[in-house]
Amino acid sequence: MLLMLPELSIVVCVYNEDPQNLSALIERIDRAVGETGMSHEVIFVNDGSREPTTQALRQITSEHNHVKLIELSRNFGQQAAI
């Protein structure tokens, strides 16, 4: 089985973000990267967010094959999340 790796990986650190912003971000990234013709993945790093953000990230991950989620056990801060 041949594994195809994406040409571009985009890492987004998230801490208590509005769920609507997360959906809009995915749409904008897909549109912008789609214009280049490159394959891509989006990796969200959940830096200890509260439930609304965490639930939205899990939902987005289930709806989009190219979106991955890393959930940290607590808030470590932006630098550590990156």
N, C-alpha and C positions, 0 to 999 in steps of 0.2 A: 504494500500500500504506500503510495507516494503522498507525502504531506506537503501541501502548498502553503508556504508562509507568506503573509502579507508583505507588500513592499514598504508599507508605512504603518508605524504604530504610534498612536496618539494617546498620551497618558494625561488623564484629567483627575486632579485631586478634588475631592468633594467633602464639604463639611456643612451640614444643615442647609443645603441649597433648596430653593423652591422647586418642587417636582416639575412644574410647568417649564421652568428654565432648562431642566435636564433634557426633556423631550425636544424642546426647540434647539438645543445645542446639537443633539444627534442629527436632526434634520439639516442643520446648517453645515455640519462637518461632512455629512454624506453628499450634499449638493456641491460643496467646494472641492472635495477630493474627487468626486465623481467626474468633474470637469477635466481633471488631469488624466483620467484613465488608469490611475494606479489602484491596486488593491490595497485595502487598509483594514485596520482593526482599531477599536477604541477601547482603552482599558481605563475603567473608572476605579479609583482608589478611594474607598469610603473611609474617611479618617474619623470614625467614631460618631457618625451623624445620628440624630434622633430618628424615630420610626417613620415619619412621613417621607423623608429623604431615602432612608434605607429601603422601604417598600417600593418606592418609585424606581430605584436603581435595579432592584430584583425584577421588577416588571419589564423594564427596558431590556435587560439582559435576556429575559425569556422571549421577547419579541424580535430581537435582532441577533442573528448568528455571529455577526462580526463585533459584537460588544461583549467585553469580558468585565468581571467584577472581582476586585480584591477588597475584602472587608477586614479592616484592622480592628483589634479588640477594644480599642479606646482611642481617644484623640491624642495623636503623637505630634501634631503640628505639620504644617505644609512641607517643610524641608525633609522631614522624616518620611512623609507619605510619598514624596517624589522618589 
